[in-house]
Amino acid sequence: MDYEKLISDLKQGNQKALEELYNLYKNKVFNTVISYVQNISDAEEITQDVFIEIFSSIKKFKSESNLSTWIYRIAVNKSLDFIRYTKRKKRFSIITSIFNSQTGALIIDQPDFIHPGVEMDLKERSAILFKTIYKLPEKQKTAFILSKVEGLSNNEISEIMKASLSSVESLLFRAKQNLKKSLSNKFDELY
């Protein structure tokens, strides 16, 4: 694959180049996004937004990092923006949505999420795992998803997150510790 030509064609507005880029990266972008938003229709929409952003911003791409790194950065940022927007929206409607309007009882409705790229023996464990990942602090969640779900190296994660290698290693360590503590409690409750 000649990435320089692809980037050049994209900068000239070539639709075929966008299709080629989309076919190369759509699954990676989708898997990254769904790890954050945990909803297939939202992930599909955000994936489209990522490619629209790529096409509209490609002229700003200076090849200082790999094209894939730049694409992952856009996917992560779009996902985090969506989560922030959703949380803000939820804050305004929290009172009406957590109490049943007829009985006044507290409603606890957490959807089960199963990541399509993860093969686990039990769906319950997968749902618990991703709910727990979702609760990690933002930077730990990003580092963990890029490392363990997407399989990127610490150097690639460092570029995507614009953080030092030691920061990424520290984030991954803390994420693993937090997950270990949370998951041990969760599985103790189940079994």
C-alpha positions in Angstrom: 0.0 0.0 0.0 1.4 3.4 -1.0 0.2 5.6 1.8 1.8 8.7 0.4 -0.2 8.4 -2.8 -3.3 7.6 -0.8 -2.8 10.7 1.3 -2.1 12.8 -1.7 -5.3 11.6 -3.5 -7.3 12.3 -0.3 -5.9 15.8 -0.1 -7.1 16.4 -3.7 -10.6 15.3 -2.8 -10.5 11.9 -4.6 -13.6 9.9 -3.6 -12.0 6.6 -4.6 -9.2 7.3 -2.2 -11.7 7.9 0.6 -13.4 4.5 -0.3 -10.0 2.8 -0.2 -9.2 4.4 3.2 -12.6 3.5 4.5 -12.2 -0.2 3.4 -8.8 -0.3 5.0 -9.8 1.2 8.4 -13.5 0.8 8.9 -13.3 -2.3 11.1 -10.5 -0.9 13.2 -12.3 2.4 13.7 -15.6 0.6 14.5 -13.9 -1.7 17.1 -12.3 1.2 18.8 -15.4 3.3 18.9 -17.7 0.5 20.1 -15.3 -0.2 22.9 -16.1 3.3 24.2 -19.8 3.8 23.4 -21.0 0.2 23.8 -23.9 0.6 21.4 -23.8 -0.7 17.8 -25.9 2.0 16.2 -24.0 4.8 18.0 -20.7 3.2 17.0 -21.8 3.0 13.3 -22.7 6.7 13.4 -19.5 7.8 15.0 -17.5 5.6 12.6 -19.1 7.5 9.8 -18.3 10.8 11.5 -14.7 9.7 11.9 -14.4 9.2 8.1 -16.1 12.5 7.4 -13.7 14.2 9.8 -10.7 12.5 8.1 -11.9 13.6 4.6 -12.5 17.2 5.7 -9.3 17.5 7.8 -6.9 15.5 5.6 -5.3 18.8 4.3 -4.1 19.5 7.9 -2.4 16.1 8.1 1.3 16.7 8.0 2.6 13.1 8.0 4.4 13.7 11.3 2.8 10.5 12.6 1.5 7.5 10.8 -1.8 7.8 9.1 -3.2 5.0 11.3 -2.2 6.9 14.4 -4.0 10.0 13.2 -7.1 8.0 12.4 -7.1 6.3 15.8 -6.7 9.7 17.5 -9.7 11.0 15.6 -11.7 7.8 16.5 -10.8 8.1 20.2 -11.6 11.9 20.3 -15.0 11.4 18.6 -15.8 8.6 21.0 -14.9 10.7 24.0 -16.8 13.7 22.7 -19.9 11.5 22.3 -19.5 10.1 25.9 -19.1 13.7 27.2 -22.2 14.9 25.3 -24.2 11.9 26.5 -23.2 12.5 30.1 -24.1 16.2 29.9 -27.5 15.3 28.4 -28.1 12.7 31.1 -27.3 15.2 33.9 -30.2 17.4 32.8 -32.7 14.5 32.8 -31.4 12.5 35.7 -34.2 13.1 38.1 -37.0 12.1 35.7 -35.1 9.1 34.3 -33.9 7.4 37.5 -37.3 7.3 39.2 -40.4 5.6 38.0 -43.0 8.3 37.3 -45.9 6.2 38.6 -44.4 4.5 41.6 -41.5 6.8 42.5 -39.3 3.8 42.8 -35.6 3.9 41.8 -35.0 2.4 38.3 -31.7 0.7 37.7 -31.3 0.0 34.0 -27.8 -0.8 32.9 -27.8 -2.4 29.4 -25.7 -5.5 29.0 -23.0 -4.9 26.4 -21.1 -7.6 24.6 -18.2 -6.4 22.4 -18.3 -8.2 19.0 -14.6 -8.6 18.9 -14.2 -10.4 22.2 -14.6 -14.1 22.4 -15.4 -15.1 26.0 -17.0 -18.3 27.2 -19.7 -16.5 29.2 -21.6 -13.4 28.0 -22.1 -12.3 31.6 -18.3 -12.1 32.1 -17.9 -10.1 28.9 -20.6 -7.7 30.0 -19.1 -7.3 33.4 -15.6 -6.7 31.9 -16.8 -4.0 29.5 -18.9 -2.3 32.2 -15.9 -2.2 34.4 -13.6 -0.9 31.6 -16.2 1.8 30.9 -15.9 3.0 34.5 -12.1 3.5 34.3 -10.8 7.2 34.3 -10.8 8.5 30.7 -7.0 8.3 30.1 -6.7 4.8 31.6 -9.7 3.6 29.6 -8.1 4.9 26.4 -4.8 3.4 27.0 -6.3 0.0 28.0 -8.7 -0.2 25.0 -5.9 0.8 22.5 -3.6 -1.8 24.1 -5.7 -4.8 25.0 -8.7 -4.5 22.7 -7.0 -3.0 19.6 -3.6 -4.6 20.2 -1.5 -1.4 19.6 2.0 -1.1 21.0 2.8 1.3 23.8 4.7 3.5 21.3 1.6 3.8 19.1 -0.6 4.5 22.1 1.9 7.2 23.1 1.5 8.9 19.7 -2.2 8.6 19.7 -2.6 10.0 23.2 0.2 12.5 22.8 1.7 11.3 26.0 5.1 10.0 27.0 5.9 6.3 26.9 6.3 6.2 30.6 2.9 7.9 31.0 1.3 5.2 28.9 2.9 2.5 30.8 1.8 4.1 34.1 -1.8 4.4 32.7 -1.9 0.8 31.7 -0.5 -0.3 35.1 -3.1 1.7 37.0 -5.9 0.5 34.6 -4.9 -3.1 35.2 -4.8 -2.6 39.0 -8.2 -0.9 39.0 -9.7 -3.6 36.8 -8.2 -6.3 38.9 -9.6 -4.8 42.1 -13.1 -4.2 40.6 -13.4 -7.5 38.7 -12.3 -9.6 41.7 -15.1 -7.9 43.7 -17.6 -8.5 40.9 -16.7 -12.2 40.3 -16.7 -12.8 44.1 -20.3 -11.5 44.1 -21.3 -13.8 41.3 -19.8 -17.0 42.5 
